[in-house]
Amino acid sequence: MKKILINSLLLGLIPLLALCSSPAWGQQRKAVIDLKSAVAKALDLSPEIREARAGLLFAEARKDEALANRWVQIEINGLAAPALDAEGDQISSSHEFSSIDDIGIWLSADALAVQPLYTFGRLSQLIKAAKKGVEVEQATIDLTADEVVLKTKEYYYGLLLALNSQELVNEALEMSNSALARVKKQLTLEETSATEMDLYKLQSVIGMVEGLKAEADEGVALAQKALSAICGLEDQAPFPAEERLEPVETKLQDLAVYQEAARSKRPEVRQLKAGLEAMDSLVKAAEAERLPIIYLGGLFKASWAPGRDEIDNAFIDDDYNHLYGGAGVGVLWKFNFGIHQAKIDQAKAERLKIKAKELFAQTYLPLEVAQAYLAVQKFKKMISASEKAYQNARRWFLAASSNYDLGLVESKEVNDSMLQYATQKAGYLKAVHSYNLSWAKLEKTAGLCRRQE
């Protein structure tokens, strides 16, 4: 009997306790926090979200770069170098190099301004791709936020479960001590069915429950540390605003409603859609590289070597002394024999990868939503069944205790009823915890993760 009782209590209670080896929080300040505040703090402090926001800043900078390619670009090249002095003109020169003094300085500056006029869609497609890249990063932020919300809910409900499990262990300990007191009282009577064996059994059970209490305290400490870490509470020990782990009050709609929401509101769906459109634009931009760029260009060149005579002849270029410039319309056309086609093929391959992910999402997302939906239904039924079970088990224990005092039942009846109550109450807490988490997962998979909670 003793072995069966101990094993059953362990099976009923231990799965609910988060075990850890760290010390309890003892003297730390308490912080009462509700789920909405916990989610808000987690979103504000999340390093994952900060990383995603940095990705958005990079995408916006890349978009600005693409937009800037529409405007004039100026390239200036300046040069200072030694040059041999020279006297004369384009016909004759008597100057000869004789010493280091015959080396002077040569200053040169070139400026080229190019304003694209028509690129056959290359720039517009690159700009469109960059804008879609921003949408991809915005969806990434939303996806990361949804994951943070789900993790925060897991920690919050986990702390509630740990605290309620701790209370259940304390209640089981109180019930065991009460039963022990009855056995001791019965042993003092001359006519009683109680035996020394009953006393030893209950004392063994009490020792085991006291051990579970220590484990429950450790479980609460671990759950508090997890919630404190994600909410940035530092040295504070968080406690949920609710005293009891209760099922969330939300009306379950038809499965089709959640599946349709997932197809349009999931961050992953928006991410894939924007990514596919970005790759379409990059393919078109790569194809447009085969065509020329028509531009308005401006050129300015100046060069001066004070140690050399200037050549004043319009038909002869003087590289050392000149000043001229001009503007006109130009055409730039690059031929690279296969490089353009390779770029096109690369862009198409990337588009195929995203298209495959999109097809996979279209197939998998409804299934994922259905799994979460069915889990909600299952745990809702389990809550109803386990609630009735533990309530009836408690009535059984109270009746068995009273009948034991009257000598109508054996101590085994009291022990069995106490075991059944503890086991069923533990099952109820676990069902409520699983139900709340399944709701959180359903909201996430359907793209309805409410970050205001």
C-alpha angles and dihedrals in degrees: 000000000000093000093048092049094049094047092048094050091049092050091049100045111024097066087060096054121085103219122211139156098226121107123259118262095249109166100019119123117265121237119194110207135172126217095257093054092044091054092047092051093046092051092048095050102034112128089200091060091046089053090050091050090053087055089053091052089052091050091049090050089051089051090051089051091053091049092049090059088073092069135071117290120204126200120193125188121187126187135186116188142150119268134185114252114240136184126200138046142267091294105047143354129192096187116119129186109248109151146001088274088072091068115091137169131278122202122192135175129181126186126188124186121191125187114185111228103175129002101173091248098311097118096039092052093048090051091049091049091051091051091051088050088060089053090051091055092046089054088048090057091051091048092050091047091052090053091050091050091051092048091049091051090050090054093044096049089041090058091049089050092049093050093047090046088052089053090049091054090049090050091049089050091051091049091049092051090048091052090047091053090053092050091050090049092049091050090059091058121087096224110045140126093221118111137190086255090064090053093051092048093054093045089053091050091049091053091051093048090050088056090050089051091059089050090048091053089052090048091055091049092053093047090050092051091050093051092042092053096051093044096044095238091146109190096005124106108225123219123187117247089235120074095204133046101241130176113264112255104235130134113237112226129198117298091241090063092059094042091052090048090052091054092057108023107038109111089223090058092050089045093053094044093052091043092052092050090048091053091048088056093046090052090052091046091051090050090050090057087077088068128070129259117235112209145167109239135192126195131193125176130179130174132172133183108173092194094061128072114242120246109227102199125114091210096055124067117222108202092190102049120029143117123194144129144164147169137236148139117284141184123218115195122172125199115190104162104236104350093097092050091049090053090050091050091049092052091048091050091053089049090052090053092054091044090054090051089050092052090048091051092050089054100039104038096068089050092049091050091048091052092052091044093052090047090057091051093046096050092044089060091044091054092054093047097044093045092057090044097054093042091053091044090055091051087050091053093049091048093046091050092052093046090048090056088053092048093244097122137028125251089255088072091056093046093048093048092048091049092048092050094050092046095048094044090051089050090051093053091048091049092051091048092050091046093054092047092047089054091051090050092047091053091049095047090048093049091245098115102150107213091185092072 
